[in-house]
Amino acid sequence: MTLALPSAPAPAPRRQLVVATALVVSAAVMLIAGMLGMWMRFRAGAPVRTSADGLEQIKDWLPASIKIPEVAANTMAATFPFAALMAQWAVYASKNRDGQHRSLALIITGVLGVAIVNAQLAVYAQMGVGISDGAYQSMFYAITGTMLLLVSGGIVFSAVAFFRSVGGRNDDSHVITAHALYWYFLTAAFTAVWFFVYVQK
């Protein structure tokens, strides 16, 4: 009579991509926080002058000729939470082995990312200012341009996750989880940028 050894325990799930995404997110958080810190320091250190009637002090930070299109900026701020929600839907569908809804959620996330990029480009076109026109303009393009690159990375992430999804990778829940983590970061980061750059100016 032959006695069989008990089967080995299942290997622990690998979370390298989730950990790598968390590290990238941590670095990006420090980058955005540092840039916003510089923004507030530049704004606080802008020269102050007395108005023509002598009744108030005016801080020369945002040039009077620059008009920020608030509709496009507010549209971006409202779109990010929906993109994060779609990314979370993809996680939910992945856990339930629902490949069709997972792929649909990833498509919608990517499309919303493209819409955000389009809105940011519309802001640039409507403002019509150059990068080297002054301190405000340089800082504005530096912060919003960095955010634009991060969003572009999120779109690429969505595309990669989608192609893996339609390719039958039903066991790639860690990819979908990392994707959702990145979009949660983008939502939080843009909320901070929107408040300090577009609202407070």
C-alpha positions as CSV (number, residue, x, y, z in Angstrom):
1,M,0.0,0.0,0.0
2,T,1.4,3.4,-1.1
3,L,1.0,6.4,1.1
4,A,0.8,9.7,-0.8
5,L,2.3,12.8,0.8
6,P,-0.1,15.7,1.4
7,S,-0.2,18.3,-1.3
8,A,2.0,21.4,-0.8
9,P,0.3,24.6,0.3
10,A,-0.8,26.9,-2.5
11,P,1.9,29.6,-3.2
12,A,1.3,33.0,-1.8
13,P,-0.2,35.4,-4.3
14,R,2.4,37.6,-5.9
15,R,1.8,41.3,-5.5
16,Q,4.9,42.8,-7.2
17,L,2.9,45.0,-9.5
18,V,0.7,46.4,-6.6
19,V,3.8,47.1,-4.5
20,A,5.6,48.7,-7.5
21,T,2.5,50.9,-8.2
22,A,2.4,51.9,-4.5
23,L,6.1,52.9,-4.7
24,V,5.4,54.9,-7.9
25,V,2.4,56.5,-6.3
26,S,4.4,57.4,-3.2
27,A,7.1,59.1,-5.4
28,A,4.4,61.0,-7.4
29,V,2.7,62.2,-4.2
30,M,6.0,63.7,-3.0
31,L,6.5,65.3,-6.4
32,I,3.0,66.9,-6.5
33,A,3.2,67.9,-2.9
34,G,6.7,69.5,-3.5
35,M,5.4,71.4,-6.5
36,L,2.4,72.7,-4.7
37,G,4.6,73.7,-1.9
38,M,6.7,75.7,-4.3
39,W,3.6,77.2,-5.8
40,M,2.4,78.4,-2.5
41,R,5.8,79.8,-1.7
42,F,6.0,81.7,-5.0
43,R,2.5,83.0,-4.4
44,A,3.3,84.1,-0.9
45,G,6.5,85.8,-2.0
46,A,4.9,87.7,-4.9
47,P,5.4,91.5,-4.7
48,V,2.5,93.5,-3.2
49,R,1.4,96.9,-4.5
50,T,-1.2,99.4,-3.4
51,S,-4.3,99.8,-5.6
52,A,-4.9,103.1,-7.5
53,D,-7.4,104.3,-4.9
54,G,-5.0,103.3,-2.1
55,L,-7.6,101.3,-0.3
56,E,-6.3,97.8,-0.8
57,Q,-3.1,95.8,-1.3
58,I,-2.8,93.8,-4.5
59,K,-0.5,90.8,-4.8
60,D,1.2,90.6,-8.2
61,W,1.0,86.9,-8.7
62,L,-1.8,86.1,-11.2
63,P,-1.6,88.6,-14.0
64,A,-4.8,90.4,-14.6
65,S,-4.7,89.6,-18.3
66,I,-4.9,85.8,-17.6
67,K,-8.4,84.3,-17.4
68,I,-8.5,80.7,-16.2
69,P,-11.4,78.8,-17.9
70,E,-13.2,77.5,-14.7
71,V,-15.7,75.4,-16.6
72,A,-13.0,73.1,-18.1
73,A,-11.1,73.0,-14.8
74,N,-14.3,72.1,-12.8
75,T,-15.2,69.5,-15.5
76,M,-11.8,67.8,-14.9
77,A,-12.3,67.9,-11.1
78,A,-15.7,66.2,-11.6
79,T,-14.5,63.6,-14.0
80,F,-11.7,62.2,-11.9
81,P,-14.0,60.6,-9.3
82,F,-16.0,58.8,-12.0
83,A,-12.7,57.5,-13.5
84,A,-11.7,56.1,-10.1
85,L,-15.2,54.6,-9.7
86,M,-14.9,52.8,-13.0
87,A,-11.4,51.5,-12.0
88,Q,-13.0,50.2,-8.8
89,W,-15.8,48.6,-10.8
90,A,-13.1,46.8,-12.8
91,V,-11.7,45.4,-9.5
92,Y,-15.2,44.3,-8.4
93,A,-15.8,42.6,-11.8
94,S,-12.3,40.9,-11.7
95,K,-13.0,39.4,-8.2
96,N,-16.3,38.0,-9.6
97,R,-14.6,36.6,-12.7
98,D,-16.8,38.9,-14.9
99,G,-14.5,39.5,-17.8
100,Q,-17.0,41.4,-19.9
101,H,-17.8,44.0,-17.2
102,R,-14.1,44.2,-16.2
103,S,-13.2,45.1,-19.8
104,L,-16.0,47.6,-20.1
105,A,-15.0,49.3,-16.9
106,L,-11.4,49.6,-18.1
107,I,-12.5,51.1,-21.4
108,I,-14.6,53.7,-19.7
109,T,-11.7,54.5,-17.4
110,G,-9.4,55.1,-20.3
111,V,-12.0,57.2,-22.2
112,L,-12.5,59.4,-19.1
113,G,-8.7,59.8,-19.0
114,V,-8.7,61.0,-22.6
115,A,-11.5,63.4,-21.8
116,I,-9.5,64.8,-18.9
117,V,-6.5,65.3,-21.2
118,N,-8.7,67.0,-23.7
119,A,-10.1,69.4,-21.1
120,Q,-6.6,70.3,-19.9
121,L,-5.5,71.0,-23.5
122,A,-8.6,73.2,-23.8
123,V,-7.5,75.1,-20.7
124,Y,-4.1,75.8,-22.3
125,A,-5.7,76.9,-25.6
126,Q,-8.1,79.2,-23.9
127,M,-5.6,80.8,-21.6
128,G,-3.2,81.5,-24.5
129,V,-0.1,82.2,-22.4
130,G,3.5,81.1,-22.9
131,I,5.6,79.1,-20.5
132,S,8.2,81.7,-20.1
133,D,5.9,84.7,-19.9
134,G,6.4,85.0,-16.1
135,A,6.7,83.2,-12.8
136,Y,3.0,82.4,-12.6
137,Q,2.9,81.0,-16.1
138,S,6.0,78.8,-15.6
139,M,4.7,77.4,-12.4
140,F,1.3,76.8,-13.8
141,Y,2.6,74.9,-16.8
142,A,5.0,72.9,-14.6
143,I,2.3,71.7,-12.2
144,T,-0.5,71.1,-14.7
145,G,2.0,69.6,-17.2
146,T,3.2,67.1,-14.6
147,M,-0.4,66.2,-13.8
148,L,-1.0,65.8,-17.5
149,L,1.9,63.3,-17.9
150,L,0.6,61.4,-14.9
151,V,-2.9,61.1,-16.4
152,S,-1.4,60.0,-19.7
153,G,0.4,57.2,-17.7
154,G,-3.0,56.3,-16.3
155,I,-4.5,56.0,-19.8
156,V,-1.6,53.7,-20.8
157,F,-2.2,51.7,-17.7
158,S,-5.9,51.3,-18.5
159,A,-5.0,50.2,-22.1
160,V,-2.6,47.6,-20.9
161,A,-5.0,46.3,-18.3
162,F,-7.8,46.1,-21.0
163,F,-5.7,44.2,-23.5
164,R,-4.7,41.7,-20.7
165,S,-8.4,41.4,-19.8
166,V,-9.6,40.7,-23.3
167,G,-6.7,38.3,-23.7
168,G,-8.2,36.0,-21.1
169,R,-6.0,36.8,-18.1
170,N,-8.8,36.2,-15.6
171,D,-6.3,35.6,-12.8
172,D,-4.7,39.0,-13.1
173,S,-6.6,40.7,-10.3
174,H,-3.4,42.2,-9.0
175,V,-3.1,44.2,-12.3
176,I,-6.6,45.5,-11.9
177,T,-6.0,46.4,-8.3
178,A,-2.8,48.3,-9.1
179,H,-4.7,50.1,-11.9
180,A,-7.4,51.2,-9.4
181,L,-4.8,52.3,-6.9
182,Y,-3.1,54.5,-9.5
183,W,-6.4,56.1,-10.5
184,Y,-7.3,56.8,-6.9
185,F,-4.0,58.6,-6.6
186,L,-4.7,60.6,-9.7
187,T,-8.0,61.7,-8.3
188,A,-6.5,62.8,-5.0
189,A,-3.6,64.5,-6.6
190,F,-5.7,66.5,-9.1
191,T,-8.1,67.5,-6.3
192,A,-5.2,69.2,-4.6
193,V,-4.0,70.8,-7.8
194,W,-7.5,71.9,-8.6
195,F,-7.9,73.5,-5.2
196,F,-4.6,75.4,-5.0
197,V,-4.0,76.2,-8.7
198,Y,-7.5,76.6,-10.2
199,V,-9.6,77.7,-7.2
200,Q,-7.2,79.7,-5.0
201,K,-5.1,80.7,-8.0
